Amino acid sequence: MVKIPFIAHKLISQSFSNGKTLLIIFQENQTLFSITVVPRTSQPSVTQLQDVPDLNQPGRISVGNPGLKQEFAHTVDLSFKNLTRLIINT
């Protein structure tokens, strides 16, 4: 269980998926809070790594960088929903 000290709400759900997505949902009275964290990685392509000039476009000669590293990124989504009921008397 993930402990978040500044949130004293009831933990409703916590899950990890195969893609290492973290989802945590808290509830305080009629309000739901959710935190989603999704990591992403991207490998450089072969053409980005090749240390050979690409002469296919004479006006734009490019050379790869063999020192490129894998890219890491994380997406964090925080949201809340108010679950108050609306009752309409007719």
C-alpha contacts under 8 A as a table, 3 or more apart, distances in Angstrom:
res1	aa1	res2	aa2	distance
1	M	14	Q	7.63
4	I	7	I	5.80
4	I	8	A	7.95
5	P	8	A	6.93
9	H	26	F	5.83
9	H	27	Q	5.76
9	H	28	E	5.39
10	K	26	F	5.43
10	K	27	Q	5.31
10	K	28	E	6.58
11	L	14	Q	7.68
11	L	24	I	7.64
11	L	25	I	6.15
11	L	26	F	4.55
11	L	27	Q	6.62
12	I	24	I	7.74
12	I	25	I	5.45
12	I	26	F	5.38
12	I	27	Q	6.65
13	S	23	L	7.51
13	S	24	I	5.64
13	S	25	I	5.07
13	S	26	F	7.21
14	Q	22	L	7.34
14	Q	23	L	5.51
14	Q	24	I	4.42
14	Q	25	I	6.47
15	S	21	T	7.85
15	S	22	L	5.85
15	S	23	L	5.33
15	S	24	I	6.76
16	F	19	G	7.91
16	F	20	K	5.74
16	F	21	T	5.34
16	F	22	L	4.84
16	F	23	L	6.63
17	S	20	K	5.26
17	S	21	T	5.30
17	S	22	L	7.10
18	N	21	T	7.31
19	G	38	V	7.96
19	G	39	P	8.00
20	K	38	V	6.91
20	K	39	P	6.94
21	T	36	T	7.12
21	T	37	V	5.75
21	T	38	V	4.74
21	T	39	P	6.86
22	L	35	I	7.82
22	L	36	T	5.55
22	L	37	V	5.11
22	L	38	V	6.66
23	L	34	S	7.13
23	L	35	I	5.79
23	L	36	T	4.58
23	L	37	V	6.71
24	I	34	S	5.62
24	I	35	I	5.23
24	I	36	T	6.58
25	I	32	L	6.96
25	I	33	F	5.67
25	I	34	S	4.34
25	I	35	I	6.51
26	F	32	L	5.82
26	F	33	F	5.10
26	F	34	S	6.30
27	Q	30	Q	7.15
27	Q	31	T	5.74
27	Q	32	L	4.56
27	Q	33	F	6.17
28	E	31	T	5.30
28	E	32	L	6.52
30	Q	82	N	5.93
30	Q	83	L	5.00
30	Q	84	T	6.02
31	T	80	F	6.74
31	T	81	K	5.54
31	T	82	N	4.51
31	T	83	L	5.79
32	L	80	F	5.29
32	L	81	K	5.07
32	L	82	N	6.50
32	L	83	L	7.44
33	F	78	L	7.46
33	F	79	S	5.76
33	F	80	F	4.29
33	F	81	K	6.65
34	S	77	D	7.94
34	S	78	L	5.82
34	S	79	S	5.32
34	S	80	F	6.19
35	I	76	V	7.24
35	I	77	D	5.77
35	I	78	L	4.74
35	I	79	S	6.69
36	T	75	T	7.97
36	T	76	V	5.72
36	T	77	D	5.07
36	T	78	L	6.59
37	V	74	H	6.80
37	V	75	T	5.70
37	V	76	V	4.60
37	V	77	D	6.51
38	V	74	H	5.60
38	V	75	T	5.11
38	V	76	V	6.56
39	P	72	F	7.43
39	P	73	A	5.86
39	P	74	H	4.31
39	P	75	T	6.34
40	R	72	F	5.90
40	R	73	A	5.15
40	R	74	H	5.98
40	R	75	T	7.97
41	T	70	Q	6.89
41	T	71	E	5.43
41	T	72	F	4.61
41	T	73	A	6.28
42	S	70	Q	5.86
42	S	71	E	5.04
42	S	72	F	6.73
43	Q	69	K	7.42
43	Q	70	Q	4.83
43	Q	71	E	6.41
44	P	48	Q	6.08
44	P	49	L	6.82
44	P	68	L	6.84
44	P	69	K	7.13
44	P	70	Q	6.41
44	P	71	E	7.90
45	S	48	Q	5.19
45	S	49	L	6.49
46	V	49	L	5.13
46	V	50	Q	6.13
47	T	50	Q	5.35
47	T	64	G	6.23
48	Q	63	V	7.69
48	Q	64	G	4.55
48	Q	65	N	6.09
48	Q	66	P	7.58
48	Q	68	L	7.93
49	L	64	G	4.73
49	L	65	N	4.85
49	L	66	P	4.36
49	L	67	G	7.32
49	L	68	L	6.73
50	Q	63	V	7.02
50	Q	64	G	4.63
50	Q	65	N	6.44
50	Q	66	P	6.09
51	D	63	V	5.75
51	D	64	G	4.80
51	D	65	N	5.99
51	D	66	P	6.20
52	V	63	V	5.63
52	V	64	G	6.56
53	P	61	I	6.50
53	P	62	S	5.61
53	P	63	V	4.54
53	P	64	G	7.39
54	D	57	Q	7.47
54	D	61	I	5.64
54	D	62	S	5.29
54	D	63	V	6.19
55	L	58	P	5.69
55	L	60	R	7.78
55	L	61	I	5.52
55	L	62	S	7.46
56	N	61	I	7.59
57	Q	60	R	5.28
57	Q	61	I	6.24
58	P	61	I	5.95
65	N	68	L	5.84
